[in-house]
Amino acid sequence: MYLLTWNPDESRIEASFGGCITKGEAVVFDEELTDMVKSMQGQIFSVVVDYATASRIEDRAKELLNECRERCIFGGAHKVTFVTRDEREAQDYTNNRLQAVLEGREEYVAYGMAA
């Protein structure tokens, strides 16, 4: 289950996941997020994907979320932030995506640190 919204005060697309994230759910999310990003053309916006409270993420769903991040960046998002389930996961993403993090295009924060 997820919630996808536009926050006009922050110029930000916000996605929040809970429960188990399945491949099917990730496919539908990808379609909706892609449509939302396309509608933002010409605007400055960022994206936050929060799956910190998800109990489980299927492997293919995680791959799709990573593909969504790329589509957001190439679709014009100023920055994409992932709120992860724990510090280890945030650190792994940061290490694997270090160049984009250093350039300020991506950010990975653990749930406890985001509060």
N, C-alpha and C positions, 0 to 999 in steps of 0.2 A: 504494500500500500504506500502511496506517495501523494504529496501535495505539491503542485507546481503553481507558483504565483508570480506576479509582477509587483514589485515594491517601487512605486513612483517616487517616494520620498528619497530613496537611496539609489534610484536608477539601477535596480538590481533584479535579476531573475532569481528566485529562490525556490529550491527544491528540497523537500524533506521526506526521507524514507523511514519506514518502520516495518517491523516484522521481518519476514524472509523475502529477500529480493530475488525473484525468479527471472529466468531468461525472457519469458513472455512479458512480464511486467516491464523489464528493461527495454524491450523492443517498443512497446507502446510509449513509454517515457521518452525514448529517443525521438520518436516521431513528433510528439507534442513539443518537446524542447526545440527541435529543429525548426518547427513552424514558428515558435515564439521568437527564436533568434533571427529568423528571416524577416519577421515583422519589425525588428529593431534597426533595420538598415538606416544608416545616417545618424543614429543616436549613439551616445556614449553610454555604455552599460557594462555591468559586471554580472557574474553568475556565481551563486553559492549552491553547492550540492552537499547536503547534510545527511549522511547515512549512519551517524554515530549511534543511533538507537536501533538500527537493524540487527535482528538476532542472527541472521545468516545471509550470505550473499553467494549465489551460485557462481561458479567460475565464469561461465559465459556472460552472466549479468555484469560481473566486474569488468570484463573486457569491453562490453558495450558502454559502461559508464566512462571508461577511458576514451573510447571513440567519441562519445558525447563531448568530453572535454576538448578534444581536438576540433570538432565541428564548431564549438562555441568560439574558440580562439580564431579559427579561420573565418568564422561568420561575423567577426568584428568585436567580440567581447574584449574589454580592456583588461580584465583579469578573471580567472576562474579559481575559486577556492573550494577545496574538498574538506569537509569536517569529518574526520575519521573516527573509528571506534576506540582507538588507543594511541598512545605516543609512539609505539613501535611502528605502527602502520603509517603514521604521519612522517616519521623519520625515514622509513623505507621509500615512500613516495618522493620526499624531498631529495634524498640521495640519487634516486633514479631519474629525476627530472630537474636536476640542479641548475642547468643553464636557464631553463624557463623560470625557475624560482628566483635566481639571481637577477634576471631581467625584469622581474615584477609581474610577469604574465600569469604565474601560477602560485598558489599558496596551499599548504597542507597543514591543518591544525588538528590536534586531538580534542575530543569532546570536552574534557576537563579544562583545557587551556582556552577554549573558545568562549567560555562563560564569563 
